[in-house]
Amino acid sequence: MHIGAVMFFTSASMQPAPLARELEQRGFESLWVPEHTHVPQSRVTPFPSGGAMLRPYYDIYDPFLALNTAAAVTSTLKIGTGIALLTQRDPIVTAKMVSTIDRLSNGRFLFGVGNGWNQDEVENHGTVFKSRHKLARERVEAMKAIWMNEISEYHGEFVNFDPMEQGVKPVQKPHPPIIVGGAYPYAARRAIAYGDGWIPRADRLAKDGVGVLIEQFRVMAKEAGRDPASLPITIFRTPDNVEQLRFCQEIGIDRIVFSLPAEPEEAIMPILDRWTALKKELEG
């Protein structure tokens, strides 16, 4: 079971390059960065955790630029969007960004994707909130066409372009893994329909039991004609509890990702020390 970390990088937090170096030196597998382009002053959608929006949502860096600085100072650490908001991204531009960062990192990019929960933010990008899931699927299909073909075209309800050429292709073939984030059952179905993996959150799985929902996901995959082994599971926001982590190992979770606060280095290092000790304990 691989172990990675996720952080909202801001100007006040530990920066991506030094954190990436620390993670790689300690043997962690990956570094992930979320995405929010902005925070509207209106509030149609309540903050999922309740209360006011946390400050890092306003201040977070662009994920691709943050991850590129991390890739530049490492050689084995994987870098991932956790998650990129496809409903807020032009697919032609994003396809080139993914290909470029995969090239610059020599095939270390993990493309975590999602459709967004903040209606105000999504709609400021010209997306109709109720149709965002179909839009996101078309954008994934269009990007796959760009990555996998020398000359590509796509004609859908929301995405439409005639034959074109984008010469920058990813190192990973046929493309970097598209790992779909979101809750069970809807995001799980999207992961099975067009993804290469699923990202649920530990705090949301806990209500019904992690093992129960993971097994249901695997049954759902088989019923859809997908091999569950082709859909690795990455659980975000895992607690620093060794028994819970061992349980994740036992049920075949492929990767767990722990959260780091948007804090300076002196606050982050003790957390990394704790997770380094947990990693060694899991490895026996």
C-alpha positions in Angstrom: 0.0 0.0 0.0 1.5 3.3 -1.1 1.4 6.4 1.1 1.1 10.0 -0.1 0.4 13.4 1.3 -2.0 16.2 0.2 -1.6 19.9 1.0 -3.3 23.3 0.2 -0.1 25.2 -0.7 -0.3 28.9 0.0 2.3 31.7 0.4 2.1 31.1 4.2 2.6 27.3 4.0 5.6 25.0 3.6 6.4 25.3 -0.1 6.0 22.4 -2.6 9.7 21.9 -3.4 11.0 21.4 0.1 8.0 19.3 1.1 8.5 17.1 -2.0 12.2 16.6 -1.1 11.2 15.5 2.4 8.5 13.1 1.2 10.9 11.5 -1.3 13.7 11.2 1.2 11.4 9.5 3.7 10.1 7.0 1.1 6.6 8.3 0.6 5.1 7.6 -2.8 3.2 10.8 -3.9 2.3 14.5 -3.3 -1.1 15.8 -4.2 -2.5 19.3 -4.6 -6.2 20.3 -4.6 -7.7 23.0 -6.9 -9.9 26.0 -6.3 -9.6 28.8 -8.8 -11.3 31.4 -6.5 -13.9 31.7 -3.8 -17.0 33.7 -4.7 -18.4 36.1 -2.1 -21.8 34.6 -2.6 -22.7 31.3 -0.8 -25.2 29.1 -2.6 -23.5 25.9 -1.5 -22.8 25.4 2.2 -19.2 24.6 3.1 -19.2 20.7 3.4 -17.6 20.8 6.8 -20.0 23.5 8.1 -19.3 27.1 9.1 -17.1 29.5 7.1 -14.9 28.6 4.2 -11.3 28.0 5.5 -8.7 30.5 4.5 -6.5 28.1 2.4 -9.4 27.7 -0.1 -8.9 31.4 -0.9 -5.2 31.3 -1.0 -4.3 28.0 -2.7 -1.7 27.9 -5.5 -2.5 26.6 -9.0 -2.0 22.8 -8.7 -0.1 22.3 -11.9 2.5 25.0 -11.2 2.9 23.8 -7.6 3.4 20.2 -8.7 5.9 21.2 -11.4 8.1 22.8 -8.8 7.9 19.6 -6.7 8.7 17.4 -9.8 11.8 19.6 -10.6 13.5 18.7 -7.3 12.6 15.0 -7.1 13.2 11.9 -9.3 10.8 9.2 -8.0 8.0 11.0 -6.1 4.7 10.9 -8.0 2.8 14.1 -8.3 -1.0 14.3 -8.5 -3.9 16.7 -8.7 -6.2 15.9 -5.8 -8.4 16.9 -7.4 -8.4 19.0 -10.6 -11.9 20.5 -11.3 -12.7 19.5 -14.9 -15.9 21.6 -14.9 -13.7 24.7 -14.6 -11.0 23.7 -17.2 -10.9 24.0 -21.0 -10.1 20.4 -22.2 -7.7 21.4 -25.0 -5.6 23.6 -22.6 -5.8 21.0 -19.8 -4.8 18.2 -22.2 -1.6 20.1 -23.0 -0.9 20.9 -19.3 -1.2 17.2 -18.4 1.0 16.1 -21.2 3.6 18.8 -20.4 3.8 18.0 -16.7 3.9 14.3 -17.4 6.8 15.0 -19.8 8.7 17.2 -17.4 8.3 14.7 -14.6 9.3 11.8 -16.8 5.9 10.0 -16.4 5.2 10.7 -12.7 1.9 12.5 -13.0 -1.4 11.2 -11.5 -4.5 13.0 -12.9 -7.0 13.1 -10.0 -10.2 14.7 -11.3 -13.5 15.8 -9.9 -16.6 17.8 -10.8 -16.8 20.3 -7.9 -19.2 20.9 -5.1 -19.2 24.7 -4.9 -22.0 25.9 -7.3 -20.9 29.5 -7.2 -17.4 28.7 -8.2 -18.4 26.3 -10.9 -20.9 28.6 -12.5 -18.4 31.5 -12.6 -16.7 29.4 -15.2 -19.7 29.3 -17.4 -20.8 25.8 -16.4 -24.4 24.9 -15.6 -24.2 23.2 -12.2 -26.8 20.6 -12.9 -25.1 19.4 -16.1 -21.6 19.5 -14.8 -21.2 15.7 -14.6 -22.0 15.1 -18.3 -19.7 18.1 -19.2 -16.9 16.5 -17.2 -17.3 13.2 -18.9 -17.1 14.8 -22.3 -14.0 16.7 -21.3 -12.3 13.5 -20.2 -13.3 11.8 -23.5 -12.0 14.7 -25.5 -8.7 14.8 -23.6 -8.2 11.1 -24.2 -8.8 11.6 -27.9 -6.1 14.3 -27.9 -3.6 12.2 -26.0 -4.1 9.0 -27.9 -4.3 10.3 -31.5 -2.0 12.3 -33.7 -5.1 13.9 -35.3 -8.1 14.2 -33.0 -11.6 15.5 -33.0 -14.5 15.4 -30.7 -18.2 16.2 -31.1 -20.4 16.2 -28.0 -23.2 18.2 -26.5 -20.8 20.4 -24.5 -17.3 19.8 -26.1 -16.9 20.2 -29.8 -13.8 20.6 -32.0 -12.9 19.6 -35.6 -9.7 17.6 -36.6 -6.7 19.2 -34.8 -3.2 18.3 -33.8 -1.5 18.7 -30.4 2.0 17.3 -30.7 2.8 17.2 -26.9 1.9 13.7 -25.7 2.2 12.2 -22.2 5.1 9.8 -21.4 2.6 7.4 -19.8 0.6 5.4 -22.3 -2.1 5.7 -23.3 -2.2 8.6 -20.8 -1.6 9.3 -17.1 -4.1 7.5 -14.9 -7.4 9.4 -14.5 -8.4 8.9 -10.9 -11.9 10.1 -10.2 -12.6 11.7 -6.9 -15.9 11.8 -5.0 -18.3 10.0 -2.8 -20.1 6.6 -3.2 -22.1 5.7 -5.2 -22.1 8.5 -7.9 -18.4 9.3 -8.2 -17.7 5.6 -7.9 -19.9 5.0 -10.9 -18.1 7.7 -12.8 -14.7 6.1 -11.9 -15.9 2.8 -13.3 -17.4 4.5 -16.5 -14.3 6.5 -17.6 -11.6 6.4 -14.9 -8.5 4.4 -14.0 -9.1 4.5 -10.3 -11.3 6.0 -7.5 -10.6 8.6 -4.8 -13.0 8.4 -1.8 -12.4 10.3 1.5 -11.9 8.3 4.7 -14.2 10.6 6.7 -17.0 10.0 4.3 -16.5 6.2 4.1 -16.5 5.8 7.8 -20.3 6.3 8.2 -21.2 3.1 6.3 -17.9 1.3 6.9 -14.8 1.5 4.8 -14.7 -2.3 4.0 -18.4 -2.4 3.1 -18.3 0.4 0.6 -15.0 -0.7 -1.0 -16.5 -4.2 -1.5 -19.6 -2.6 -3.0 -17.4 -0.6 -5.4 -15.6 -3.8 -6.5 -18.9 -5.6 -7.1 -20.2 -2.6 -9.1 -17.1 -2.7 -11.2 -17.5 -6.3 -12.0 -21.1 -5.8 -12.9 -20.0 -3.1 -15.4 -17.5 -5.4 -17.0 -14.5 -3.8 -15.4 -11.7 -5.7 -13.6 -11.5 -4.2 -10.1 -7.7 -4.6 -10.2 -7.7 -2.0 -13.1 -9.4 0.5 -10.7 -7.0 1.1 -7.8 -8.4 2.8 -4.8 -6.8 5.9 -3.2 -8.3 6.9 0.1 -7.8 10.6 1.1 -7.7 12.1 4.6 -6.7 8.9 6.3 -6.2 9.2 10.1 -2.9 8.5 11.7 -4.2 5.4 13.4 -2.1 2.3 12.7 -4.9 -0.2 13.2 -7.1 1.6 10.7 -4.2 1.8 8.3 -3.6 -2.0 8.7 -7.2 -2.6 7.9 -6.8 -0.6 4.7 -3.9 -2.9 3.8 -6.0 -6.0 4.6 -8.8 -5.0 2.3 -6.5 -4.2 -0.6 -6.5 -0.4 -0.6 -3.8 0.6 -3.1 -2.9 4.0 -1.7 -3.7 6.2 1.3 -3.1 9.9 1.4 -2.8 11.9 4.6 -3.6 15.6 4.9 -1.1 18.3 5.8 -2.3 21.7 7.1 -1.4 24.8 5.2 1.2 25.7 7.8 4.9 26.6 7.8 7.7 24.0 7.8 8.1 24.0 11.6 4.5 22.8 12.0 4.7 20.2 9.2 7.9 18.4 10.2 6.5 16.8 13.4 3.5 15.5 11.3 5.9 14.0 8.7 7.9 12.4 11.6 4.7 10.8 12.9 3.8 9.5 9.5 7.3 8.3 8.8 7.1 6.2 12.0 3.7 4.9 11.0 5.0 3.9 7.6 7.9 2.0 9.2 5.4 0.2 11.5 3.2 -0.8 8.6 6.2 -2.1 6.7 7.0 -4.3 9.7 
